[in-house]
Amino acid sequence: MKTLDFMGKRRIAAVFSLVLITVALGSLFIKQVNWGLDFTGGTLVEVHYSDVAQLSEIRGTLDEGGFAGAVVVSFGSDRDVMIRLPQGYSDKDGNRLLALLQSTYPGEVELRRIEFVGPQVGDELREQGGLAMLMALGLVMIYVAFRFQLKFALGAVTALVHDVVITLGFFSILGIEFDLTVLAALLAVIGYSLNDTIVVSDRIRENFRKIRKGDAAHTINVSLTETLGRTLVTSLTTLLVLTALLIFGGEMIHGFALALTVGVVVGTYSSIYVAANVLMLLNISKEDLMVPVKEASSEDGGVV
């Protein structure tokens, strides 16, 4: 199989990644993230219609009834509707909303639940979610440093930060609501990207010990070429499932599926270019991966 020159394009890839990171961070600082009800607080009302619920009509009714900014989505079936009221409404407003829907709909509207999330709870969730991502990145760095070598750990964590920041920036730029399902997707992206990076790193370490001729760029190119088929097959099969969820999964898991889709695409790219690029910047060499020579005791006759 012909060895592909991935590292020959590493400077172009580095510039491309820096542009994406800059745009993402700029949007996160200027526009910020469109936090969902889970993080900002508000009221959630779930109702069941006796017939198919017309979401556009429900939104119009709520706007006219004084519930501006309400988010109306299908929940489970086409008769179940979840309505999210932003911060500023109370649980009492949920009962008023139900009365409004019942007065405008000729059939039966059944209340399933009303939940109120206070702003303090939302702040705690936001803080704990951020800590969860930082802890995941820290544990990944410790594991990879122990399993491989510190330079590999720095490459893996850089790739993971790259994936998370770009995915967050994607949601920020498009103004898509960021809720707990998207946070769960981000943590899943960390796991997915790490899995790819570990496979590539293991092959790079193996080839550094096996290939006698050639520099670090050649060894990394050989390793990436050998793992490319596995990486693409894994990514494509995952994307097929995520595409099905995006199309048929409904609005409730749309953010989750979208975050994973973006994360898988970016994670596949980062496992090929970002992690390996960091290894090149850190001047990875055969000496870094040499198996230490053990000294035998005097009884065994000296050094092995």
C-alpha positions as CSV (number, residue, x, y, z in Angstrom):
1,M,0.0,0.0,0.0
2,K,1.3,3.4,-0.9
3,T,2.2,5.6,2.1
4,L,0.3,8.9,2.1
5,D,2.2,12.0,2.9
6,F,0.0,13.3,5.7
7,M,2.8,15.2,7.5
8,G,3.7,17.0,4.2
9,K,0.5,18.9,4.6
10,R,0.8,19.4,8.4
11,R,1.4,23.2,8.1
12,I,-1.7,23.7,6.0
13,A,-3.7,21.6,8.5
14,A,-2.2,23.6,11.4
15,V,-3.3,26.9,9.8
16,F,-6.8,25.5,9.1
17,S,-7.1,24.3,12.7
18,L,-6.0,27.7,14.1
19,V,-8.5,29.5,11.9
20,L,-11.3,27.2,13.1
21,I,-10.2,27.6,16.8
22,T,-10.0,31.4,16.4
23,V,-13.5,31.7,14.9
24,A,-14.9,29.4,17.5
25,L,-13.3,31.2,20.4
26,G,-14.3,34.6,19.0
27,S,-18.0,33.5,18.8
28,L,-17.8,32.0,22.3
29,F,-16.5,35.2,23.8
30,I,-18.6,37.7,21.7
31,K,-21.9,35.8,21.0
32,Q,-21.5,33.2,23.7
33,V,-23.6,30.0,23.9
34,N,-27.4,29.9,23.6
35,W,-27.9,28.2,27.0
36,G,-31.0,26.0,27.3
37,L,-33.5,25.8,30.1
38,D,-31.4,23.3,32.0
39,F,-28.7,25.9,32.5
40,T,-30.6,29.2,32.7
41,G,-33.7,28.2,34.6
42,G,-37.3,28.4,33.6
43,T,-40.5,26.3,33.4
44,L,-41.1,23.1,31.5
45,V,-44.7,22.0,30.7
46,E,-45.5,18.6,29.0
47,V,-49.0,18.1,27.6
48,H,-50.8,15.4,25.7
49,Y,-53.3,16.1,22.9
50,S,-56.1,13.8,22.0
51,D,-55.3,14.4,18.3
52,V,-52.1,15.3,16.3
53,A,-50.7,18.5,17.8
54,Q,-50.0,21.3,15.4
55,L,-46.8,22.9,16.7
56,S,-47.1,26.1,14.6
57,E,-50.6,26.8,15.9
58,I,-49.5,26.1,19.5
59,R,-46.6,28.6,19.1
60,G,-49.0,31.2,17.6
61,T,-51.4,30.7,20.5
62,L,-48.7,31.1,23.1
63,D,-47.3,34.2,21.5
64,E,-50.7,35.8,21.4
65,G,-51.4,34.7,25.0
66,G,-48.3,36.5,26.4
67,F,-45.8,33.6,26.4
68,A,-43.2,35.1,24.1
69,G,-40.1,33.1,23.7
70,A,-41.7,29.7,24.5
71,V,-40.0,26.7,22.8
72,V,-42.5,24.2,21.5
73,V,-41.3,20.7,20.4
74,S,-42.7,17.3,19.9
75,F,-41.9,14.8,22.7
76,G,-42.1,11.1,21.9
77,S,-45.2,11.0,19.7
78,D,-46.9,13.6,17.5
79,R,-49.5,14.0,20.3
80,D,-47.1,14.8,23.1
81,V,-45.8,18.3,23.3
82,M,-43.1,19.8,25.5
83,I,-43.1,23.6,26.1
84,R,-40.2,25.4,27.6
85,L,-40.7,28.8,29.1
86,P,-37.5,30.9,29.6
87,Q,-36.4,32.4,32.9
88,G,-38.9,35.0,34.3
89,Y,-41.8,32.6,34.3
90,S,-42.8,30.6,37.4
91,D,-44.5,27.3,37.9
92,K,-47.8,29.2,38.3
93,D,-47.5,30.4,34.8
94,G,-47.5,26.7,33.7
95,N,-51.1,26.4,35.0
96,R,-52.1,29.5,33.1
97,L,-50.5,28.2,30.0
98,L,-52.4,24.9,30.3
99,A,-55.7,26.8,30.6
100,L,-54.9,28.8,27.5
101,L,-54.2,25.7,25.5
102,Q,-57.4,24.1,26.7
103,S,-59.5,27.1,25.8
104,T,-58.2,27.2,22.2
105,Y,-58.1,23.5,21.4
106,P,-61.5,21.8,20.8
107,G,-60.3,18.4,21.9
108,E,-58.8,17.2,25.2
109,V,-55.4,18.6,26.4
110,E,-54.0,16.6,29.3
111,L,-51.3,17.9,31.6
112,R,-48.5,15.4,32.1
113,R,-46.0,17.4,34.2
114,I,-44.8,20.9,35.2
115,E,-41.2,21.4,36.3
116,F,-39.6,24.6,37.4
117,V,-35.8,25.0,37.2
118,G,-34.5,27.9,39.3
119,P,-31.5,30.0,38.0
120,Q,-29.4,28.7,40.9
121,V,-29.8,25.1,39.8
122,G,-29.0,26.2,36.2
123,D,-25.8,27.9,37.4
124,E,-24.8,24.7,39.3
125,L,-25.4,22.5,36.3
126,R,-23.3,24.8,34.1
127,E,-20.4,24.8,36.6
128,Q,-20.6,21.0,37.2
129,G,-20.8,20.4,33.4
130,G,-17.6,22.5,32.9
131,L,-15.9,20.6,35.7
132,A,-16.9,17.3,34.2
133,M,-15.2,18.2,30.9
134,L,-12.1,19.5,32.6
135,M,-11.9,16.3,34.7
136,A,-12.3,14.1,31.6
137,L,-9.5,15.9,29.9
138,G,-7.2,15.7,32.9
139,L,-7.8,12.0,33.4
140,V,-7.2,11.4,29.7
141,M,-3.9,13.1,29.9
142,I,-2.8,11.1,32.9
143,Y,-3.9,7.8,31.2
144,V,-2.2,8.5,27.9
145,A,1.0,9.7,29.6
146,F,1.1,6.4,31.7
147,R,0.0,4.2,28.7
148,F,2.4,5.8,26.1
149,Q,4.5,8.8,26.8
150,L,4.1,12.4,27.9
151,K,4.4,13.8,24.3
152,F,1.5,11.5,23.3
153,A,-0.5,12.8,26.2
154,L,0.0,16.4,25.1
155,G,-1.0,15.5,21.6
156,A,-4.1,13.6,22.7
157,V,-5.3,16.4,25.0
158,T,-4.6,19.1,22.4
159,A,-6.8,17.1,19.9
160,L,-9.6,16.7,22.4
161,V,-9.6,20.5,23.3
162,H,-9.6,21.2,19.6
163,D,-12.7,19.0,19.1
164,V,-14.6,20.4,22.0
165,V,-13.9,24.1,21.2
166,I,-14.9,23.7,17.6
167,T,-18.1,21.9,18.4
168,L,-19.0,24.5,21.0
169,G,-18.2,27.2,18.5
170,F,-20.4,25.6,15.9
171,F,-23.4,25.8,18.4
172,S,-22.5,29.3,19.3
173,I,-22.2,30.6,15.7
174,L,-25.5,29.1,14.7
175,G,-27.3,30.0,17.9
176,I,-28.4,26.4,18.5
177,E,-29.7,25.8,22.1
178,F,-27.2,24.1,24.4
179,D,-28.8,21.8,26.9
180,L,-27.8,18.8,28.9
181,T,-28.2,16.4,26.0
182,V,-25.6,18.5,24.0
183,L,-23.3,18.4,27.1
184,A,-23.6,14.6,27.1
185,A,-22.8,14.6,23.4
186,L,-19.6,16.6,24.1
187,L,-18.5,14.1,26.7
188,A,-19.2,11.3,24.1
189,V,-17.1,13.2,21.5
190,I,-14.2,13.2,24.0
191,G,-14.5,9.5,24.3
192,Y,-14.9,8.9,20.6
193,S,-11.9,11.2,19.6
194,L,-9.8,9.6,22.3
195,N,-10.5,6.1,21.0
196,D,-9.3,7.1,17.5
197,T,-6.2,8.9,18.9
198,I,-5.2,5.9,21.0
199,V,-5.4,3.6,18.0
200,V,-3.2,5.9,16.0
201,S,-0.8,6.5,18.9
202,D,-0.4,2.8,19.4
203,R,0.5,2.2,15.8
204,I,3.0,5.2,15.8
205,R,4.7,3.8,18.9
206,E,4.9,0.3,17.3
207,N,6.3,1.6,14.1
208,F,8.9,3.8,15.8
209,R,10.3,0.7,17.4
210,K,10.0,-1.4,14.2
211,I,11.0,0.9,11.3
212,R,14.8,1.3,11.3
213,K,15.1,3.8,8.4
214,G,13.3,7.2,7.9
215,D,12.6,10.2,10.0
216,A,9.7,10.8,12.4
217,A,7.5,12.3,9.6
218,H,8.0,9.1,7.6
219,T,7.1,6.8,10.5
220,I,4.0,8.9,11.4
221,N,2.9,8.8,7.7
222,V,3.2,5.0,7.6
223,S,1.2,4.7,10.9
224,L,-1.5,7.0,9.7
225,T,-1.8,5.2,6.4
226,E,-2.1,1.9,8.1
227,T,-4.9,3.1,10.4
228,L,-6.7,5.2,7.8
229,G,-9.0,2.4,6.6
230,R,-10.1,1.6,10.2
231,T,-10.6,5.3,11.0
232,L,-12.7,6.0,8.0
233,V,-14.9,2.9,8.4
234,T,-15.5,3.6,12.1
235,S,-16.4,7.3,11.3
236,L,-18.7,6.5,8.4
237,T,-20.7,3.8,10.2
238,T,-21.1,6.2,13.2
239,L,-22.2,9.0,10.9
240,L,-24.8,6.7,9.3
241,V,-26.4,6.1,12.7
242,L,-26.2,9.8,13.6
243,T,-27.7,10.9,10.3
244,A,-30.7,8.6,11.0
245,L,-31.1,10.2,14.4
246,L,-30.9,13.7,12.9
247,I,-33.6,12.9,10.4
248,F,-36.0,10.6,12.3
249,G,-35.0,11.2,16.0
250,G,-37.2,14.2,16.6
251,E,-36.5,17.6,18.0
252,M,-35.8,16.3,21.5
253,I,-32.5,14.6,20.6
254,H,-31.7,16.8,17.6
255,G,-29.1,18.8,19.5
256,F,-27.5,15.6,20.8
257,A,-27.2,14.0,17.4
258,L,-26.0,17.3,15.8
259,A,-23.2,17.7,18.4
260,L,-22.1,14.2,17.9
261,T,-22.1,14.5,14.1
262,V,-19.9,17.6,14.3
263,G,-17.7,16.0,16.9
264,V,-17.2,12.8,14.9
265,V,-16.2,14.7,11.8
266,V,-13.8,17.0,13.7
267,G,-12.5,14.2,15.8
268,T,-11.6,12.1,12.8
269,Y,-9.7,15.0,11.4
270,S,-7.9,15.7,14.7
271,S,-6.9,12.1,15.2
272,I,-5.1,12.2,11.8
273,Y,-3.6,15.7,11.9
274,V,-3.8,17.5,15.3
275,A,-2.4,14.8,17.6
276,A,0.3,13.8,15.1
277,N,1.1,17.4,14.4
278,V,1.8,18.0,18.1
279,L,4.1,15.0,18.1
280,M,6.1,16.6,15.3
281,L,6.2,19.9,17.1
282,L,7.5,18.2,20.2
283,N,10.2,16.4,18.1
284,I,9.1,12.9,18.9
285,S,11.9,10.4,18.2
286,K,12.9,6.7,18.5
287,E,14.7,7.5,21.8
288,D,11.5,8.7,23.4
289,L,10.0,5.2,22.9
290,M,13.0,3.0,23.5
291,V,12.2,0.1,25.8
292,P,14.5,0.6,28.9
293,V,17.3,-1.9,29.3
294,K,17.1,-3.8,32.5
295,E,20.3,-4.4,34.4
296,A,20.7,-8.0,35.6
297,S,22.0,-8.8,39.0
298,S,25.6,-10.0,39.5
299,E,24.4,-13.5,39.9
300,D,23.0,-13.4,36.3
301,G,26.4,-12.3,35.0
302,G,26.1,-8.5,34.5
303,V,24.1,-6.3,32.2
304,V,21.6,-7.9,29.8
